[in-house]
Amino acid sequence: MRKNITKFLLLVIAFTFALSINYIFAAWTGPIQAPPGGNTPTPVHIGTTNQVKDGGLGLNALSVFGNGYFQDNVGIGIVSPQAKLDVAGKIKVGDDSVSPTAGTIRWTGSDLEVYDGSVWKSLTSGDTTIITSDVTDCNNFGGNWVDSQGVCYFPAAGECPSGWTQKESYSSTQGNTCAGKSCLGTYGNDIYGTSCSTGSHFRTNKDKEDCAYMSINEFEAQYGNCSPKFIECLATQTEVGCVKTKPSGVVAAVTINIDASITMGQIRSFQAVNGGPATPFSGIMFPKEYLDMGIDLVRNHGALGPTDIDVIFPNFNADPNDPGNYNFKGADRYIKTMKDIGADIFFRLGYGWRPKVKYIPLKEHDKWAEIAKHIVMHYNGGWANGFNYDIKYWEVWNEPNNDIDTFWSGTDTEFYKLYETTAKKIKQYDPSLKIGGPALAIDINRGTGGTFAKGFMDHAKLTNSPLDFFSFHVYPYNPVQPSETAKNVRSFLNTAGFPNSVELVMSEWNLDGLYTAPVGLKPRKGITRDLTYSAFMASSYILMQDSEINKAIFFSGDEHGFLGIFEQSTYAWKKPAYVFKSFKDIKNNTPIRIKSSSTDTEYAVLAGMSSDNKQISILISNFQSPKEGFNLNINNIPLSNRPVKYERYVLDENRNFGLIESGSYNIKGSFVTSEDMVSQSVQLIKLFF
């Protein structure tokens, strides 16, 4: 039985093996290509053999330890890149020590640079935006500006518009076809005119295209013949290329440079006037106007009455200690009006123009000083139902040396003693107050004032009289002279032994009202005094920024004839009022002064920047330069590589700082513009970032 089972198992095994072999041979198919054709692709492996894959390859991460090669476009965040490198997002670059080749970009840590093959160049601060007034004027006139030619093309078949001149033969034309008529000749033969067609051009320096054709005149019955003539056929002009017409005698433009990276402290305020918002002629108040102009200091001289000592204390024989002997009503109204607009007071103790009182005897000096002290007490200490205005500056008298409009009829020494007594009495009452004088009249034309000034200073030094400020008046004919006068006054004070802490106050100033300067003014034809005064005022204020003058008080802030800032009949603003407003604008909005320079001393320039670097203002005044135009270069602009809004305002015979040009531009570091400018005019330029 065991043998049978063994045989049966061997038979089963043999049969199973036979079936397996048969199945294997039945499933196998032989190769149909010669080796190695038809082989399975080599799998991606980690060997050193180079491999090429025709299909796509998706990876969760990829690290390349050697160089990489991409035959076509590469997209980062982009499925179908449109450039050799197409990135959907920011690109961050740094720097290394590898020697660069041309076109290499790097980030230095503070700037983005490109290597041009020899040096690295900034990509953020080297570009300059250039505009010209010609471009804006071209657009305003309806023209089309071609920058490469410097030409404005106007749609016109004839000449350029007023104020413009055609540049050479710059134009555009449209082709034209011309043909002649026909007629019956004398001998019965027909005569026909010929035809021709011209060419054309578009915005190039080229004459009109032409061609010749034969034109047959109308039949002449008298002769019975035709007279053929060759006639020129011209293309039709569709545009004329123009440039702005320059006035005759114009000299090359001035160059003005602004460096926004160099600050020069704060722009100084000289927003001060004589007179005050309560006018002497009409009594009309101008508080709102003073606010609009930014007036922050008022000297009470020029009001013709209410604050003069003989009005406040009408009976000089009365007791100066009795409040009932004082009349503060008019003065209180006047002073309150100034304080209500936020202006400080520079109080002149004395008398106005053509005073009734011109002399105080020596025996009355102490009484006069006592009256002056009680006026101080009324406005600072509340005496006699007064106020606590904390008025700091108190000036004794007005122009004691003026020998034309006499304010003091005594001797020089008598005045020195009056000042000594008054200054000491007021200083004794309140040592914190600033006492000074003498409101010296300096006549530049006659060279007067020096002798009186020296005597006054020597007496004050000898008697130890308080002198916190030295005040003087000047009516020059050149914007440089106020600053030069202050320099000379400082020299006098130093020689007399006074320190630089003694302030210099120009408590009256304006242009020489008589036009009697030895050099003479040169106003443009047809220009009014009003405009000349404005340019003089603006130029002087700009130059005072670098002077030793601590305060400059313009004469006057009312409707005082040609010296005032309001019209006498209508009380409208005169042009000097707009100069005040422009200084308020630049001082309030761009108070940080930045470096400026001009190649022409007659072009005075003041530039300021806002504390957040988002605005730059530039005030330019041309008093009487024959150079009618300037090239303005603004460099090292902090907030570059962004849009800038450009505005230009002009004060001239037709405009009161009217906006004449504006536009938006992209800048990178620098800004350049060229503008026209005539003498006796002022311009204000603003850039907003």
C-alpha positions as CSV (number, residue, x, y, z in Angstrom):
1,M,0.0,0.0,0.0
2,R,2.8,2.5,0.9
3,K,4.4,1.9,-2.6
4,N,1.2,2.7,-4.4
5,I,0.9,6.1,-2.5
6,T,4.5,6.9,-3.3
7,K,4.0,6.2,-7.0
8,F,0.9,8.3,-7.1
9,L,2.7,11.3,-5.5
10,L,5.5,11.1,-8.0
11,L,3.0,11.0,-10.8
12,V,1.2,14.1,-9.6
13,I,4.5,16.0,-9.3
14,A,5.5,15.1,-12.8
15,F,2.2,16.0,-14.2
16,T,2.2,19.4,-12.4
17,F,5.7,20.2,-13.7
18,A,4.7,19.4,-17.2
19,L,1.7,21.7,-17.1
20,S,3.9,24.6,-15.7
21,I,6.5,24.3,-18.5
22,N,3.7,24.3,-21.0
23,Y,2.2,27.5,-19.5
24,I,5.5,29.3,-19.4
25,F,6.3,28.6,-23.1
26,A,2.7,29.5,-24.1
27,A,2.9,33.0,-22.4
28,W,6.4,34.1,-23.7
29,T,6.7,36.1,-26.9
30,G,10.0,36.5,-28.6
31,P,11.6,39.9,-29.5
32,I,10.5,41.6,-32.7
33,Q,13.4,44.1,-32.9
34,A,17.1,43.6,-33.1
35,P,18.9,44.3,-29.8
36,P,18.9,46.8,-28.1
37,G,15.8,48.0,-29.8
38,G,12.6,47.7,-27.8
39,N,14.5,47.6,-24.4
40,T,12.7,49.0,-21.4
41,P,13.8,52.7,-20.6
42,T,16.5,53.0,-18.0
43,P,15.0,54.0,-14.7
44,V,16.2,57.3,-12.9
45,H,19.1,56.2,-10.7
46,I,21.8,57.7,-8.5
47,G,24.7,56.8,-10.7
48,T,27.2,59.1,-12.4
49,T,25.9,58.4,-15.9
50,N,24.1,61.4,-17.6
51,Q,20.5,60.7,-18.3
52,V,17.9,62.4,-20.6
53,K,14.2,62.2,-20.0
54,D,11.8,63.1,-22.8
55,G,8.6,63.3,-20.7
56,G,7.7,65.5,-17.8
57,L,9.1,64.9,-14.2
58,G,7.2,65.9,-11.1
59,L,9.1,66.2,-7.8
60,N,8.1,67.2,-4.3
61,A,11.5,68.8,-3.8
62,L,14.7,69.3,-5.9
63,S,18.3,70.1,-4.9
64,V,20.9,70.7,-7.6
65,F,24.5,70.5,-6.3
66,G,26.2,71.5,-9.6
67,N,25.3,73.7,-12.6
68,G,21.9,73.6,-14.1
69,Y,20.8,74.0,-17.7
70,F,17.3,74.9,-18.9
71,Q,16.9,75.0,-22.7
72,D,13.6,76.9,-22.8
73,N,11.6,79.2,-20.4
74,V,11.5,78.7,-16.7
75,G,8.5,79.6,-14.6
76,I,8.4,80.1,-10.9
77,G,4.8,80.1,-9.8
78,I,3.9,80.2,-13.5
79,V,2.7,77.1,-15.4
80,S,3.4,78.6,-18.9
81,P,6.3,81.0,-18.6
82,Q,6.5,83.7,-21.3
83,A,10.1,84.7,-20.8
84,K,13.4,82.9,-20.1
85,L,12.6,83.5,-16.4
86,D,9.0,84.3,-15.5
87,V,8.4,84.8,-11.8
88,A,4.9,85.3,-10.2
89,G,6.1,87.2,-7.1
90,K,9.1,89.1,-5.7
91,I,12.7,88.4,-6.5
92,K,15.3,88.8,-3.7
93,V,19.0,89.2,-4.6
94,G,22.0,89.7,-2.4
95,D,25.8,90.0,-3.0
96,D,28.9,87.8,-3.0
97,S,32.6,88.0,-3.6
98,V,32.5,86.5,-7.1
99,S,33.9,88.8,-9.9
100,P,30.9,90.1,-11.8
101,T,30.3,90.3,-15.6
102,A,28.3,92.9,-17.4
103,G,24.6,92.7,-16.6
104,T,25.1,91.3,-13.1
105,I,22.6,92.6,-10.5
106,R,23.2,92.8,-6.8
107,W,21.7,94.3,-3.6
108,T,24.4,96.0,-1.5
109,G,22.2,96.2,1.6
110,S,21.2,99.8,0.8
111,D,21.0,100.0,-3.0
112,L,20.2,97.9,-6.0
113,E,23.0,98.0,-8.6
114,V,23.9,96.6,-12.0
115,Y,27.4,96.0,-13.3
116,D,28.0,97.6,-16.7
117,G,31.3,95.8,-17.4
118,S,33.5,98.2,-15.6
119,V,31.7,99.7,-12.6
120,W,28.6,99.1,-10.5
121,K,25.8,101.6,-11.1
122,S,22.8,102.4,-9.0
123,L,19.4,101.4,-10.3
124,T,17.6,103.7,-7.8
125,S,19.3,107.0,-7.6
126,G,20.9,107.7,-11.0
127,D,17.9,108.4,-13.2
128,T,16.7,111.9,-13.8
129,T,13.2,113.0,-14.7
130,I,13.3,116.0,-17.1
131,I,10.4,118.3,-17.9
132,T,10.2,121.7,-19.5
133,S,7.6,124.4,-19.5
134,D,7.6,124.0,-23.3
135,V,6.1,120.6,-23.0
136,T,3.3,121.8,-20.7
137,D,2.7,124.9,-22.8
138,C,2.6,122.7,-25.9
139,N,-0.1,120.5,-24.5
140,N,-2.0,123.5,-23.1
141,F,-2.1,125.0,-26.6
142,G,-3.4,121.8,-28.1
143,G,-0.1,120.7,-29.7
144,N,1.8,117.4,-29.7
145,W,5.3,117.4,-28.3
146,V,8.2,115.4,-29.9
147,D,10.9,115.2,-27.2
148,S,13.7,114.0,-29.5
149,Q,13.3,117.1,-31.7
150,G,12.3,119.6,-29.0
151,V,9.4,120.6,-31.2
152,C,5.7,121.1,-30.7
153,Y,3.5,120.2,-33.7
154,F,0.3,122.2,-34.1
155,P,-2.5,121.2,-36.5
156,A,-2.1,124.2,-38.8
157,A,-1.6,124.7,-42.5
158,G,0.0,128.1,-41.8
159,E,2.1,129.7,-39.2
160,C,2.7,128.8,-35.5
161,P,0.4,130.3,-32.9
162,S,1.2,133.5,-31.1
163,G,4.3,133.1,-28.9
164,W,5.7,130.3,-31.0
165,T,8.0,130.3,-34.0
166,Q,8.5,127.5,-36.6
167,K,11.7,125.6,-36.1
168,E,13.5,125.5,-39.5
169,S,11.2,123.4,-41.8
170,Y,9.7,121.0,-39.2
171,S,6.3,120.1,-40.4
172,S,3.9,117.3,-41.6
173,T,2.3,117.2,-45.1
174,Q,-0.3,115.4,-47.0
175,G,0.2,114.4,-50.6
176,N,-1.6,116.4,-53.3
177,T,-2.5,115.8,-57.0
178,C,-2.9,118.7,-59.4
179,A,-4.2,118.8,-63.0
180,G,-4.8,121.5,-65.6
181,K,-7.9,122.4,-67.6
182,S,-8.2,122.0,-71.4
183,C,-9.3,124.4,-74.2
184,L,-9.7,124.7,-78.0
185,G,-6.6,126.1,-79.6
186,T,-6.5,128.7,-82.5
187,Y,-6.0,126.1,-85.2
188,G,-8.6,123.8,-83.9
189,N,-6.3,121.6,-81.9
190,D,-7.2,120.6,-78.3
191,I,-4.7,121.6,-75.6
192,Y,-4.9,119.6,-72.4
193,G,-3.3,120.4,-69.1
194,T,-1.1,117.7,-67.5
195,S,-1.2,116.5,-63.9
196,C,1.2,115.4,-61.2
197,S,1.2,114.1,-57.6
198,T,3.4,115.2,-54.7
199,G,4.9,113.1,-51.9
200,S,4.4,113.7,-48.2
201,H,6.2,113.5,-44.8
202,F,5.3,113.2,-41.1
203,R,7.0,115.4,-38.4
204,T,10.4,115.9,-40.0
205,N,12.6,118.8,-40.9
206,K,11.6,119.0,-44.6
207,D,10.2,121.5,-47.1
208,K,6.8,120.9,-48.7
209,E,6.9,118.4,-51.5
210,D,6.1,119.7,-54.9
211,C,5.8,118.8,-58.6
212,A,5.1,120.7,-61.8
213,Y,2.1,120.4,-64.1
214,M,0.8,122.4,-67.1
215,S,-2.2,124.5,-66.5
216,I,-4.3,125.9,-69.5
217,N,-5.6,129.4,-68.9
218,E,-9.2,130.2,-69.7
219,F,-9.9,130.8,-73.4
220,E,-8.9,134.3,-74.4
221,A,-11.6,135.4,-76.9
222,Q,-9.5,138.3,-78.0
223,Y,-6.7,136.2,-79.3
224,G,-8.4,132.9,-79.8
225,N,-5.6,131.0,-78.3
226,C,-4.5,129.3,-75.0
227,S,-1.4,130.2,-73.1
228,P,-0.1,127.1,-71.2
229,K,2.0,127.8,-68.2
230,F,3.9,125.4,-65.9
231,I,2.4,125.7,-62.4
232,E,3.9,124.2,-59.2
233,C,1.8,121.7,-57.3
234,L,2.5,121.7,-53.5
235,A,1.7,119.2,-50.8
236,T,-0.8,120.3,-48.2
237,Q,0.7,121.1,-44.8
238,T,-1.2,119.5,-42.0
239,E,1.1,120.3,-39.0
240,V,3.7,123.0,-38.3
241,G,6.6,122.3,-35.9
242,C,7.1,125.2,-33.5
243,V,9.3,126.3,-30.6
244,K,8.5,129.0,-28.1
245,T,9.5,132.5,-29.1
246,K,12.2,134.1,-26.9
247,P,12.1,137.8,-26.3
248,S,14.8,139.8,-28.0
249,G,18.0,140.4,-26.0
250,V,17.5,137.3,-23.8
251,V,20.7,136.1,-22.2
252,A,21.5,132.4,-21.5
253,A,19.4,130.8,-18.7
254,V,20.4,130.7,-15.1
255,T,21.3,127.4,-13.4
256,I,19.7,126.7,-10.1
257,N,20.8,123.6,-8.1
258,I,18.9,122.1,-5.1
259,D,20.5,119.3,-3.0
260,A,17.8,117.7,-0.9
261,S,20.3,115.7,1.1
262,I,21.9,118.8,2.7
263,T,19.7,120.4,5.4
264,M,20.4,123.9,6.7
265,G,18.1,124.2,9.8
266,Q,14.7,125.7,9.8
267,I,13.4,128.3,7.4
268,R,13.3,131.6,9.4
269,S,10.1,133.6,9.7
270,F,10.1,137.3,8.7
271,Q,6.3,137.5,8.6
272,A,6.2,140.9,10.4
273,V,4.7,144.2,9.5
274,N,4.3,147.8,10.8
275,G,0.8,149.2,11.3
276,G,-1.3,146.3,12.2
277,P,-4.7,145.0,11.1
278,A,-6.5,148.1,12.4
279,T,-5.6,150.6,9.6
280,P,-4.9,154.3,10.3
281,F,-6.8,155.7,7.3
282,S,-10.1,153.8,7.4
283,G,-10.1,152.0,10.7
284,I,-11.0,148.8,8.8
285,M,-9.8,145.6,10.4
286,F,-7.9,142.9,8.4
287,P,-7.5,140.0,10.9
288,K,-8.6,137.3,8.4
289,E,-6.2,138.7,5.8
290,Y,-3.3,138.7,8.3
291,L,-4.1,135.1,9.1
292,D,-4.1,134.2,5.4
293,M,-0.7,135.9,5.0
294,G,0.8,134.3,8.1
295,I,1.7,137.5,9.8
296,D,3.1,136.5,13.2
297,L,4.6,139.8,14.5
298,V,3.3,143.4,14.4
299,R,5.0,146.7,15.3
300,N,2.5,149.2,16.5
301,H,4.2,152.1,14.6
302,G,2.3,153.5,11.7
303,A,-1.2,153.3,13.3
304,L,-1.2,157.1,13.5
305,G,-2.7,157.5,17.0
306,P,-4.1,154.9,19.4
307,T,-0.8,153.6,20.8
308,D,1.1,156.9,20.8
309,I,2.0,158.0,24.3
310,D,0.3,161.4,23.9
311,V,-3.0,159.6,23.1
312,I,-2.7,157.1,25.9
313,F,-1.6,159.7,28.4
314,P,-3.1,163.0,27.0
315,N,-2.2,165.3,29.9
316,F,1.5,165.1,30.5
317,N,1.2,167.2,33.7
318,A,-1.1,164.6,35.3
319,D,0.0,161.9,37.8
320,P,1.5,158.9,35.9
321,N,0.6,156.6,38.8
322,D,-3.2,157.3,38.6
323,P,-5.0,154.9,36.2
324,G,-7.7,157.5,35.6
325,N,-5.2,159.7,33.8
326,Y,-4.7,157.0,31.0
327,N,-6.9,156.4,27.9
328,F,-6.3,152.9,26.8
329,K,-9.5,152.4,24.9
330,G,-8.2,152.8,21.3
331,A,-4.9,151.1,22.1
332,D,-6.6,148.2,23.8
333,R,-8.8,147.6,20.7
334,Y,-5.7,147.8,18.4
335,I,-3.5,145.5,20.5
336,K,-6.4,143.0,21.1
337,T,-6.9,142.7,17.3
338,M,-3.3,141.7,16.9
339,K,-3.3,139.2,19.8
340,D,-6.6,137.6,18.5
341,I,-4.9,136.5,15.3
342,G,-2.0,135.0,17.3
343,A,0.5,137.7,16.4
344,D,3.2,138.8,18.8
345,I,3.6,142.5,19.5
346,F,6.7,144.6,19.0
347,F,5.7,147.7,21.0
348,R,7.1,151.0,20.0
349,L,7.1,153.4,22.9
350,G,6.9,156.9,21.5
351,Y,5.1,158.7,18.7
352,G,4.1,158.1,15.1
353,W,4.7,160.0,11.9
354,R,4.7,163.8,12.1
355,P,4.5,163.7,15.9
356,K,3.2,166.4,18.1
357,V,5.8,165.5,20.7
358,K,9.4,165.7,19.5
359,Y,11.3,166.5,22.6
360,I,11.3,165.5,26.3
361,P,13.2,167.9,28.5
362,L,15.9,166.3,30.7
363,K,13.9,167.2,33.9
364,E,11.0,165.2,32.5
365,H,12.9,162.0,31.5
366,D,12.0,160.2,34.7
367,K,8.3,161.0,34.3
368,W,8.2,159.9,30.7
369,A,9.9,156.7,31.7
370,E,7.3,156.2,34.4
371,I,4.5,156.6,31.9
372,A,6.2,154.0,29.6
373,K,6.6,151.6,32.5
374,H,2.8,151.9,33.3
375,I,2.0,151.1,29.7
376,V,4.0,147.9,30.1
377,M,2.2,147.2,33.4
378,H,-1.2,147.6,31.7
379,Y,-0.5,145.1,28.9
380,N,1.7,142.6,30.8
381,G,0.6,142.9,34.5
382,G,-3.1,143.7,34.3
383,W,-2.7,147.2,35.7
384,A,-5.6,149.6,35.1
385,N,-8.0,146.8,34.0
386,G,-5.3,145.6,31.7
387,F,-4.1,142.3,30.3
388,N,-1.5,139.7,30.7
389,Y,-0.3,139.6,27.1
390,D,3.4,138.9,28.0
391,I,4.6,141.3,25.3
392,K,8.4,140.8,25.2
393,Y,9.8,143.5,22.9
394,W,9.7,147.2,23.9
395,E,11.3,149.7,21.6
396,V,12.1,153.3,22.8
397,W,11.2,156.0,20.4
398,N,11.4,156.1,16.6
399,E,14.1,157.5,14.3
400,P,15.6,160.1,16.7
401,N,18.3,160.9,14.1
402,N,15.8,161.5,11.2
403,D,16.6,165.1,10.1
404,I,14.0,165.1,7.3
405,D,10.8,164.0,9.1
406,T,11.9,165.1,12.5
407,F,11.0,162.8,15.4
408,W,13.4,164.2,17.9
409,S,14.4,167.9,18.1
410,G,16.8,167.7,21.0
411,T,20.5,166.9,21.0
412,D,21.9,163.4,20.4
413,T,23.1,163.2,24.0
414,E,19.7,164.2,25.4
415,F,18.1,161.3,23.6
416,Y,20.8,158.9,24.8
417,K,19.9,159.9,28.4
418,L,16.2,159.5,27.7
419,Y,16.8,156.0,26.5
420,E,19.0,155.2,29.5
421,T,16.4,156.3,32.0
422,T,13.5,154.5,30.3
423,A,15.3,151.2,29.6
424,K,16.6,151.0,33.2
425,K,13.1,151.7,34.7
426,I,11.3,149.1,32.5
427,K,14.1,146.5,33.1
428,Q,13.8,147.1,36.9
429,Y,10.1,146.4,36.7
430,D,10.6,143.1,34.7
431,P,14.1,141.9,34.0
432,S,12.8,139.3,31.5
433,L,11.6,141.9,29.0
434,K,13.7,142.8,26.0
435,I,14.4,146.5,25.8
436,G,16.1,148.2,22.8
437,G,16.2,151.0,20.3
438,P,16.8,153.5,18.9
439,A,15.0,152.7,15.6
440,L,17.9,154.3,13.9
441,A,17.2,155.8,10.4
442,I,19.9,154.6,8.1
443,D,20.0,156.5,4.8
444,I,22.0,154.4,2.4
445,N,22.0,157.1,-0.3
446,R,23.4,159.8,2.0
447,G,25.4,157.5,4.2
448,T,23.9,158.8,7.4
449,G,23.2,157.1,10.7
450,G,26.7,156.0,11.7
451,T,27.6,158.9,13.9
452,F,24.4,158.7,15.9
453,A,24.7,155.0,16.2
454,K,28.2,155.1,17.6
455,G,27.3,157.7,20.1
456,F,24.2,155.8,21.2
457,M,26.2,152.5,21.6
458,D,29.1,154.2,23.5
459,H,26.6,155.9,25.9
460,A,24.7,152.7,26.5
461,K,27.9,150.8,27.2
462,L,29.3,153.5,29.5
463,T,26.1,153.8,31.6
464,N,25.4,150.1,31.6
465,S,22.0,150.8,29.9
466,P,20.0,147.7,29.0
467,L,20.3,146.9,25.3
468,D,18.7,143.6,24.4
469,F,18.3,144.5,20.8
470,F,19.5,147.3,18.4
471,S,16.8,148.5,16.0
472,F,17.4,150.3,12.7
473,H,15.4,151.2,9.6
474,V,16.6,150.9,6.0
475,Y,15.0,151.7,2.7
476,P,17.5,150.4,0.1
477,Y,17.4,149.9,-3.6
478,N,19.0,146.4,-3.8
479,P,17.8,143.2,-2.0
480,V,21.4,142.6,-0.8
481,Q,21.6,145.8,1.2
482,P,19.4,144.9,4.2
483,S,21.7,142.0,5.0
484,E,24.8,144.1,4.3
485,T,23.5,146.8,6.6
486,A,22.9,144.3,9.4
487,K,26.5,143.1,9.0
488,N,27.8,146.7,9.4
489,V,25.6,147.3,12.5
490,R,26.9,144.1,14.1
491,S,30.5,145.4,13.5
492,F,29.6,148.7,15.2
493,L,28.1,146.8,18.2
494,N,31.2,144.5,18.6
495,T,33.5,147.5,18.4
496,A,31.5,149.2,21.1
497,G,31.9,146.1,23.3
498,F,28.5,144.5,22.9
499,P,28.2,140.7,22.4
500,N,26.5,138.9,19.5
501,S,23.6,138.2,21.9
502,V,22.3,141.7,21.3
503,E,19.7,141.1,18.6
504,L,19.5,143.0,15.4
505,V,16.0,144.2,14.6
506,M,15.2,145.9,11.3
507,S,12.0,147.4,12.6
508,E,11.3,149.2,9.3
509,W,12.3,148.3,5.8
510,N,11.0,148.5,2.3
511,L,12.3,149.5,-1.2
512,D,13.6,153.1,-1.6
513,G,10.2,154.8,-2.1
514,L,11.6,157.7,-4.0
515,Y,13.5,155.7,-6.6
516,T,16.5,158.0,-6.0
517,A,19.1,155.2,-5.7
518,P,22.5,156.2,-7.2
519,V,22.6,153.0,-9.1
520,G,19.0,153.2,-10.1
521,L,16.4,150.6,-10.6
522,K,15.7,148.9,-13.9
523,P,12.1,147.9,-14.0
524,R,10.7,146.4,-17.2
525,K,8.7,148.6,-19.4
526,G,5.1,149.0,-18.2
527,I,5.8,147.3,-14.8
528,T,4.2,149.0,-11.8
529,R,6.0,149.9,-8.6
530,D,3.7,147.3,-6.9
531,L,5.4,144.4,-8.8
532,T,8.9,145.8,-8.4
533,Y,8.3,146.1,-4.7
534,S,7.1,142.5,-4.6
535,A,10.2,141.0,-6.3
536,F,12.5,143.2,-4.1
537,M,10.6,142.0,-1.0
538,A,10.8,138.3,-1.9
539,S,14.5,138.5,-2.9
540,S,15.3,140.4,0.4
541,Y,13.5,137.9,2.5
542,I,15.4,135.0,0.9
543,L,18.8,136.7,1.4
544,M,17.9,137.5,5.0
545,Q,17.9,133.7,5.7
546,D,21.7,133.8,5.9
547,S,22.0,137.3,7.5
548,E,22.5,138.4,11.1
549,I,19.0,140.0,11.2
550,N,16.9,138.5,13.9
551,K,13.7,140.3,13.0
552,A,12.6,142.2,9.9
553,I,9.4,144.2,10.1
554,F,8.0,145.4,6.8
555,F,6.6,148.9,6.4
556,S,3.8,148.8,6.1
557,G,1.0,146.3,6.8
558,D,-1.9,148.6,5.9
559,E,-3.0,150.8,2.9
560,H,-0.1,153.2,3.4
561,G,0.2,154.4,-0.3
562,F,2.8,152.6,-2.4
563,L,4.4,151.3,0.8
564,G,1.4,149.3,2.0
565,I,0.0,145.9,1.2
566,F,-3.6,146.9,0.7
567,E,-5.2,149.3,-1.9
568,Q,-6.4,152.5,-0.4
569,S,-9.8,152.6,-2.1
570,T,-10.8,148.9,-2.4
571,Y,-8.6,147.4,0.3
572,A,-7.8,144.6,-2.1
573,W,-4.5,142.8,-1.7
574,K,-1.5,144.4,-3.4
575,K,1.2,142.1,-4.8
576,P,3.5,142.3,-1.7
577,A,0.7,140.7,0.3
578,Y,0.9,137.6,-1.9
579,V,4.6,137.4,-1.2
580,F,3.8,137.1,2.5
581,K,1.3,134.3,1.7
582,S,3.9,132.4,-0.3
583,F,6.4,132.6,2.6
584,K,3.7,131.3,4.9
585,D,3.2,128.4,2.5
586,I,6.8,127.4,2.2
587,K,7.5,128.0,6.0
588,N,4.5,126.0,7.2
589,N,4.5,123.1,4.8
590,T,8.2,122.7,4.1
591,P,10.0,124.2,7.1
592,I,13.3,122.3,6.8
593,R,15.7,124.4,4.7
594,I,17.7,122.5,2.1
595,K,20.8,123.7,0.2
596,S,20.2,125.8,-2.9
597,S,22.5,127.8,-5.2
598,S,22.1,130.0,-8.3
599,T,24.6,131.1,-11.0
600,D,23.1,134.6,-11.0
601,T,23.0,136.6,-7.8
602,E,19.9,138.4,-9.0
603,Y,18.0,135.1,-8.9
604,A,17.4,134.6,-5.1
605,V,16.4,131.0,-4.2
606,L,15.0,129.4,-1.1
607,A,14.2,125.7,-0.9
608,G,12.4,123.8,1.9
609,M,11.4,120.2,2.6
610,S,8.6,118.8,4.8
611,S,9.6,116.8,7.9
612,D,8.2,113.6,6.3
613,N,10.2,114.2,3.0
614,K,7.0,114.1,1.0
615,Q,7.1,117.7,-0.3
616,I,9.7,120.1,-1.5
617,S,9.0,123.8,-2.1
618,I,11.2,126.2,-4.0
619,L,10.8,130.0,-4.1
620,I,12.6,131.8,-6.8
621,S,12.7,135.6,-7.1
622,N,14.2,137.5,-10.1
623,F,14.6,141.2,-9.0
624,Q,16.2,142.6,-12.2
625,S,18.3,140.0,-14.0
626,P,18.2,140.2,-17.8
627,K,18.5,136.4,-18.0
628,E,14.9,135.3,-18.7
629,G,14.8,131.7,-17.7
630,F,16.4,129.1,-15.5
631,N,17.4,125.4,-15.5
632,L,16.4,123.8,-12.2
633,N,18.2,120.7,-11.0
634,I,16.9,118.9,-7.8
635,N,19.2,116.2,-6.7
636,N,19.3,113.5,-4.0
637,I,15.5,113.4,-3.5
638,P,14.9,111.1,-0.5
639,L,11.7,109.5,-1.6
640,S,12.6,108.6,-5.2
641,N,11.4,105.9,-7.6
642,R,7.8,107.0,-7.2
643,P,5.3,109.4,-8.9
644,V,5.7,113.1,-8.2
645,K,3.2,115.8,-8.7
646,Y,4.7,119.0,-10.0
647,E,3.1,122.5,-9.6
648,R,4.5,125.9,-10.6
649,Y,3.0,129.2,-9.5
650,V,3.9,132.7,-10.8
651,L,3.6,136.2,-9.5
652,D,3.9,138.8,-12.3
653,E,1.9,141.6,-13.8
654,N,-0.9,139.3,-14.7
655,R,-1.0,136.7,-11.9
656,N,-0.8,136.6,-8.1
657,F,0.9,133.2,-7.7
658,G,-1.5,131.7,-10.2
659,L,-1.0,128.0,-11.0
660,I,0.3,127.9,-14.6
661,E,1.7,124.4,-14.8
662,S,1.1,121.0,-13.2
663,G,1.8,117.4,-14.0
664,S,2.7,114.0,-12.7
665,Y,6.0,112.3,-13.4
666,N,8.0,109.3,-12.3
667,I,11.3,110.1,-10.8
668,K,14.4,108.3,-9.6
669,G,16.7,110.4,-7.5
670,S,16.8,113.6,-9.5
671,F,14.4,116.1,-11.2
672,V,15.2,118.6,-13.9
673,T,13.1,121.3,-15.4
674,S,13.6,124.4,-17.6
675,E,11.3,127.4,-17.1
676,D,10.9,130.9,-18.4
677,M,11.1,133.8,-16.0
678,V,11.3,137.6,-16.4
679,S,12.7,140.3,-14.1
680,Q,10.5,141.7,-11.4
681,S,8.7,138.4,-10.9
682,V,8.5,135.5,-8.4
683,Q,7.8,131.8,-8.8
684,L,6.9,129.1,-6.4
685,I,7.5,125.5,-7.3
686,K,6.1,122.5,-5.4
687,L,6.8,118.8,-5.7
688,F,4.6,116.3,-3.9
689,F,5.9,112.7,-3.5
